[in-house]
Amino acid sequence: MNKQTVAVLDFGSQYTQLIARRIREQYVYSEILPHTITADELSKKNVPAIILSGGPSSVYDKNAPQVDPSILSMGVPVLGICYGLQLMITQKGGNVTHKGQGEYGFAKIHTVSESPLLKNLANESQVWMSHGDEIDSLGDGYEIIAQSSNDVVAAIHHKDQPLYGVQFHPEVIHTLEGETIISNFLFNIAQCKADWTTANFISETISKIQDLTGDNGKVITGLSGGVDSSVVGTLLHKAIGSRSTCVFIDHGLLRKNEADQVMGTLKDGLGLNIHKYNYAETFLSKLKSVTDPEKKRKIIGEQFIRAFESVAKEKENAKFLAQGTLYPDVIESGGSALGPAVTIKSHHNVGGLPENMDFELIEPIRDLFKDEVRLVGRELGLPNFVIDRHPFPGPGLAVRILGEITEEYLRILQEADDIFINILHETEEYKNIWQAFAVLVPTKTVGVMGDARTYENLIALRAVTSVDGMTADYYDLPHNILNRCSSEIINKVKGVNRVVYDITSKPPGTIEWE
């Protein structure tokens, strides 16, 4: 690899990909690598800087992940974040201990000693802390450059080597001057070049696809109609032309009129050759009486693969399957294979895939966040109605109907969701929202309609704002719009007598309900 690559060594933090992303935002290419990589392996890459991520372990645990000590002696600038900082300290003879409750949430830091890492930082700068352990002694050569408002060592550097560390997380938006700190490390310390762009990503990805598929390899590209799969379909088309066949599987769990929209305006807008296959009966029969959301996702994941395998036989035995997996899908399904992370929920296209399948996967945007995918889509020239479309989960309405899926529940949710989304378009609120949808809660509630008692289902409305899908805030819809949504859904959708609005952020909730 000739281009400069900032290496992010992954110790299992939920924020590891955010580190890589913050670097890319400054037009510097970054790559997440396993913490087990050796100094010899790193030296073969053009690495101007190394960042050690945080992680859930304590450095003094028996099986705590380690880093090759030689990496700290390569002469390449290293920045340790949280666990990464503590690892650097202990490898130089320092000590880390658990003294009390730790630090979680906002804190202020003040500089103790000048350092290029903290150049142009305001005094009493706000940072985000999330650690139970703290530094007890520094070890050889290190000195403190910042303390926190809780009198904890917040940042250090080495007096003779280009080694730096912070106890807080500069990669999260709650650290107000995190961008400045990362910029200082990249440009003032490591002398990186700002030469990585979405155009470069596209050209490199196209080359990788061509190398992987060879001269004759055929690809089935799963297209859902969303921006992720649309970007993947376009990349495959640019890379190998007609050897990529876009396949739209109607699994019977789509929104109202969605299949027609995908095969109509979307097909024309993308200029791709899209083939639709109806597997609704198969999917719904496999999901009959299933109530557990994890089982739903795994059934849907497997049935997608089986459907694609069936289609592939018609397409001269395509060897590859391309899909629009994103990094939030990966992290919520148990994290990258490079480091341990907790499984929040299996995504149908990651943790829900069967072990035995006839394809090699091609996932060109697996390391990108949604907003980065949209930037790539704009660079590729995709129309706005594709790029700005709200995310829609691969399992579709299966994860928006709590409990068992029935044809009646599908009808109710499709109609309610259609009313909600149409109102958002009419009021021009849709463009202000990251994702909006309706959820069917099959809990009967008592109501009164026309002086008669009703006992019907509950519809929950959800609308959130977000940047990357990893965190989200509920959207404060005006009351007059909420009133209209409630009134129209209750009056027009048979089987609903109550509507509520979800005001939970992520965390503690996820964006989807299941």
C-alpha positions, 0 to 999 in steps of 0.5 A, a space after each residue: 500500500 503506497 498511500 499513507 495509512 494511519 493505523 488504528 489498533 483495535 482493543 475492542 472499544 465501541 468507539 474504535 470506528 469513530 477514531 478511524 472516521 475522525 481521521 478520515 474527516 481530516 482527509 487522512 486515510 486510516 485503517 483499523 487493524 487487530 491489536 495483535 499486529 506486530 511491529 514488523 507487520 506495521 513497518 511494511 505499511 506506510 504508517 505515519 502514525 499509530 493510535 491505540 484504541 480504548 477497550 472494555 478490559 483492565 490492563 491488569 486483567 490476566 487475559 487483557 489484550 496487549 500490544 507488541 512492545 516494539 511498536 512503541 520503539 518504532 519511532 512512529 508517533 503513537 497516541 493511546 486513548 483510554 485503555 491504549 494510554 494505560 497500556 503504554 504506561 504499564 509497558 514503560 513500568 508505570 502502574 494503573 489501578 482502580 481507585 474508586 468510581 472512575 470517571 464517566 461523562 463530562 469533565 474539564 481538563 487543564 494543562 499542566 505542561 506545554 505539549 504539541 498535542 494540546 496546542 490551541 486548546 482552551 483552558 478548562 476544555 470539556 472532554 468525555 470520560 469513560 473509565 474505571 481505572 486510572 494512572 497511579 504512576 507514570 513509568 519511565 520518561 512520561 510526564 503529565 501534560 493535563 489533569 482532569 477536574 477530578 484530579 485524574 491524569 488526563 493526558 501525558 507525553 514522553 519526554 524523548 519519544 513521540 508517544 502521547 496518551 489521553 485518558 478521555 475520548 477525543 473521538 466522541 462529539 462530547 469532547 468539544 475540542 477533540 477535533 483539534 487534538 486529533 488534528 494536532 496529532 496528525 499534522 503537528 506531530 505525525 506530519 500526515 498528508 491530507 490527501 484522502 477523499 471520497 473520490 479516492 475511496 471510490 477508485 480504490 474500491 472499484 480496483 479491489 472489486 475488480 481484483 477480487 472478481 477477476 475477469 469472469 466472476 459474476 456477482 449478485 448485488 442485493 438491492 433494497 432501495 436504500 442508499 447503502 445498497 444503491 451505492 453498492 450497486 453503483 460501485 459494482 456496476 462501475 467496476 464490472 458492468 453487466 457481470 453484476 446483477 442487481 436483485 430485489 427480493 420482495 420478502 413481504 415485509 416492505 412498506 406500502 407500495 415499496 416494491 413498485 417504487 423500487 422497480 419504478 422511480 428507483 430503477 430509472 433514477 439509478 440506471 441499473 438493471 434490477 430484477 425483482 423476485 417475490 419470496 413473500 410466501 416463503 419468508 412469512 411461512 418461516 416467520 409464522 408464530 416466531 416472536 423472539 426478535 433475534 430469531 426473526 433476524 436470523 430466519 430473515 438473514 438465512 432466507 435472504 441467502 437462500 433466495 439469492 442462491 436460488 437466483 444465482 443459479 439462474 444467473 450462470 452460478 454467480 460466485 459473489 454476493 454484494 450487500 450494503 453492510 455498514 459499520 453500525 451493523 457490524 458493531 451492533 452485531 458483536 463488533 469487528 472481527 478485530 476486537 471483542 465487543 458486546 452484541 447489541 442485536 444481530 443484523 440480518 446481513 451480519 450476525 443473522 447470516 447462515 454459516 453455510 452459504 454458496 457465496 463469497 461476500 463483497 461488502 464495499 462500504 462495511 467500514 463506513 457510516 451512513 453519512 459517509 455513504 451518502 457522501 460517496 453516493 453524491 460523488 457517484 452522482 446518485 439522485 437526491 431522492 436516493 441519497 436522502 431516503 431514510 434508512 430502512 432495516 433489511 428485515 423490514 416490518 418484521 422488526 417493527 411488529 413486536 411479537 408474532 407477524 401476521 398478515 393483519 398486523 402487516 396491513 395495519 402497520 403498512 397503513 399507519 406508517 404510510 400516513 405518518 411518512 406522507 404527513 412528514 413529506 407534506 409538512 417538509 419535516 421529513 428532510 429534518 429527520 434521520 429516520 422516521 417510522 411507525 411500530 405496531 405494539 400488539 397490546 390491546 388498549 381500551 378506547 371509545 369511538 362513536 360512544 362505543 367501547 373499542 379494544 384495539 392495537 397501539 401504534 408508536 411513532 418514532 423519529 430521530 436525528 443522528 449523524 452516524 447512527 451510533 447515537 441518536 436523539 428523538 426529534 421534537 415534532 411540533 404538536 400540531 403535526 403529532 395531533 394530525 398523525 394521531 387523528 388520521 391513523 386512528 380514523 383511517 386504520 382499522 384496528 388502531 385506537 391509540 397512538 404514542 410518540 417515542 421520546 427515547 434517545 440512543 443510548 439507552 434505546 436503539 433506533 429500531 424497537 427490535 
